[in-house]
Amino acid sequence: MNQVAEIPAQAAPMQITKPELKEGEHYAGAIIHPDGTGHHVILLPGDKDDGTWQDAMDWAKEQGGDLPDRVEQSLLFAKSRDQFQKDVYWSNTTHERETEWAWYQYFSYGYQTNTTKTGELRARAVRRLPI
C-alpha cells in the first residue's frame, strides 16, 4: 500500500528590519534560533585592552552591553572582522565542564577555543535587540 507523506507548507520568509543605531555602533546581523525567536547583534564602540574574563564582563556591562556569546562571535568574525584587531577576544560563555575556563574567538584566523578566566584577552561589547 502506498502512503503519501504530508509535506508542511513553506513558511513565508521572515522580514527583518535593521534597527536604528546609536552613534559609533555597528550592525553585525541577526541570530535566529530553531524555535523562531531571535535577536539583532549590535557591536558597541570601544575596545578593551587585555584583561581577565571577569574584567571583560564588568567592562562590557559598563558599556551598556555584554560580551558576545560564541554564536555571536562567529557572526562577528564572518561579517564584521574589520571592526576587530587581529587578536583574541573573550566571549561571555563559560566552558561546559571546566567552569574556571571561558571561550574566546581569534579574529585573525577565525577559530574558537578556551582558556582559563585568569588569562588576559581583549574584549568588545554587544547589545541585543529582540526581533
C-alpha positions in Angstrom: 0.0 0.0 0.0 1.4 3.4 -1.0 1.4 6.1 1.7 1.6 9.8 0.9 3.7 11.8 3.1 2.3 15.2 4.1 4.7 17.9 3.5 4.2 21.1 5.6 3.6 24.3 3.7 6.7 26.5 3.3 6.8 29.3 5.9 6.9 32.8 4.5 10.3 34.3 4.5 11.0 36.3 7.7 11.3 40.0 7.1 13.9 41.5 9.4 14.1 45.3 9.7 17.5 46.6 10.7 17.2 48.7 13.9 18.3 52.2 14.3 21.9 52.5 15.6 23.3 54.9 18.1 26.5 56.9 17.2 29.5 54.6 16.9 27.5 51.3 16.8 27.9 48.7 14.1 25.1 46.4 13.0 26.5 42.9 12.8 23.4 40.9 11.9 20.6 38.8 13.3 20.6 35.4 15.1 17.5 33.3 14.5 17.1 30.3 16.8 15.5 27.0 15.7 12.3 27.9 17.7 11.9 31.0 15.5 12.9 33.6 18.2 15.9 35.8 17.5 17.7 39.0 18.2 19.8 41.6 16.4 23.5 41.8 17.3 24.9 45.4 17.6 28.6 45.9 18.2 29.2 48.7 20.6 32.0 51.2 20.1 35.2 50.8 22.0 37.7 48.0 22.6 39.1 46.9 25.9 42.8 46.0 26.2 43.9 42.8 27.8 42.1 41.8 30.9 40.7 38.7 32.7 37.4 37.3 31.8 35.7 39.0 34.8 37.3 42.3 34.0 35.9 42.0 30.4 32.5 41.0 31.7 32.4 44.1 34.0 33.7 46.4 31.3 31.0 45.2 28.8 28.3 45.9 31.4 29.8 49.4 31.9 29.4 50.0 28.2 25.7 49.1 28.4 26.1 45.6 26.9 27.5 42.2 27.3 30.3 40.2 25.8 29.1 38.3 22.7 28.4 34.6 23.0 30.1 32.0 20.8 27.5 32.1 18.1 27.6 35.9 18.0 31.3 35.8 17.8 31.1 33.6 14.8 28.8 36.1 13.2 31.1 38.9 14.1 34.1 37.1 12.6 32.1 36.3 9.4 30.6 39.8 8.9 32.5 42.4 10.9 36.0 41.2 11.4 37.3 44.5 10.2 35.9 46.0 13.4 38.4 44.0 15.4 42.1 43.9 15.9 43.7 40.6 14.7 43.8 39.3 18.2 41.8 37.1 20.7 38.6 38.3 22.3 36.6 37.0 25.3 33.1 35.6 24.8 30.6 35.5 27.7 30.5 31.7 27.5 31.9 29.6 30.3 33.2 26.2 29.3 30.6 23.5 29.8 32.7 21.2 32.1 35.5 23.5 33.3 33.8 26.5 35.0 37.2 28.2 35.5 37.6 28.4 31.7 35.8 30.5 29.1 35.6 30.6 25.3 37.3 33.1 23.1 37.3 34.0 19.3 40.6 34.6 17.5 39.9 37.4 15.0 42.9 36.7 12.9 42.3 33.1 11.9 38.7 32.6 12.9 38.9 29.7 15.4 37.4 29.5 18.8 38.9 27.7 21.8 39.0 28.3 25.6 41.4 29.3 28.3 41.4 30.0 32.0 39.4 33.0 33.0 42.5 34.5 34.6 44.1 34.8 31.2 44.3 38.3 29.7 42.5 38.8 26.4 40.8 41.7 24.6 37.0 42.5 24.8 34.3 44.0 22.7 30.7 44.6 23.9 27.4 43.9 22.1 23.9 44.8 22.7 20.9 42.6 21.7 17.5 43.7 20.5 14.8 41.1 20.1 13.3 40.6 16.7 
